[in-house]
Amino acid sequence: MPETYDGWQAVLDANGNRAPHPHVRLSDGRLEASSVFVTLSVDPDARQPVEFADNLYGATAWAPAAPSSSAWQRADSAEMRLMIAPSLRPGQTTEIDLPLAGSPPAVRVLLAATWLDVSR
């Protein structure tokens, strides 16, 4: 994944991601044929449930626009989302199955200003 700060900061800014949620964690990412799977968890010491934006918890996947570029492009194909606002209680986890457009060799999953790099 590109290590250039400016390109990724542009993605964060364009998507309204200011600071990581203090109790949201992403882990255990894996890429399969046309999806990226990540585990989303809420810290056990969170004081209340965490509300999310849609049925995919607001997660998006990003990939470098070109091998030597600092620009990023959306890699997921989840443009249509159910406006169901799920929540996770403190200590609760769930697996997110985010559909991808194509089969990129690596993606960066973004959720609540927290990200996880996942590669094949």
Residue pairs with C-beta under 8 A, 6 or more apart in sequence:
1 64
1 106
1 108
1 117
1 119
2 8
2 64
2 69
2 70
2 72
4 70
6 70
7 69
7 70
7 71
7 72
8 72
8 108
10 71
10 72
11 17
11 62
11 72
11 110
12 110
12 113
15 60
15 110
17 110
17 112
17 113
18 113
19 113
20 112
20 113
20 114
21 50
21 112
21 113
21 114
22 43
23 42
23 43
23 45
23 46
23 50
23 90
24 40
24 41
24 42
24 43
24 50
24 111
24 112
24 114
25 40
25 41
25 42
25 43
25 114
26 38
26 39
26 40
26 109
26 111
26 114
26 115
26 116
27 38
27 39
27 41
27 116
28 37
28 38
28 39
29 36
29 37
29 38
29 39
29 109
29 116
29 117
29 118
30 36
30 37
30 118
31 37
31 100
31 104
31 106
31 107
31 118
31 119
31 120
33 103
34 99
34 100
34 102
34 103
35 97
35 98
35 99
35 100
36 61
36 76
36 98
36 100
36 107
36 109
36 118
37 95
37 96
37 97
37 98
38 59
38 95
38 96
38 98
38 109
38 111
38 116
38 118
39 93
39 94
39 95
39 96
40 57
40 59
40 88
40 93
40 94
40 95
40 96
40 111
41 88
41 91
41 92
41 93
41 94
42 49
42 50
42 88
42 89
42 90
42 91
42 92
42 93
43 90
43 91
44 90
44 91
45 90
46 90
46 91
47 90
48 90
49 87
49 88
49 89
49 90
50 87
50 88
51 85
51 86
51 87
52 58
52 85
52 86
52 87
52 88
52 112
53 85
54 81
54 82
54 83
54 84
54 85
55 81
55 82
55 84
55 86
56 78
56 81
56 96
56 98
57 86
57 94
57 96
57 111
58 111
58 112
59 76
59 96
59 98
59 109
59 110
59 111
60 74
60 76
60 78
60 98
60 109
60 110
60 111
61 74
61 75
61 76
61 98
61 100
61 107
61 108
61 109
61 110
62 72
62 73
62 74
62 75
62 107
62 108
62 109
62 110
63 72
63 73
63 75
63 104
63 106
63 107
63 108
64 71
64 72
64 73
65 71
65 72
65 73
72 108
74 101
75 100
75 101
75 102
75 104
75 107
76 98
76 99
76 100
76 101
76 107
77 99
77 100
77 101
78 98
78 99
88 94
96 109
96 111
98 109
100 107
105 119
105 120
106 117
106 118
106 119
106 120
107 117
107 118
107 119
108 115
108 116
108 117
108 118
109 115
109 116
109 118
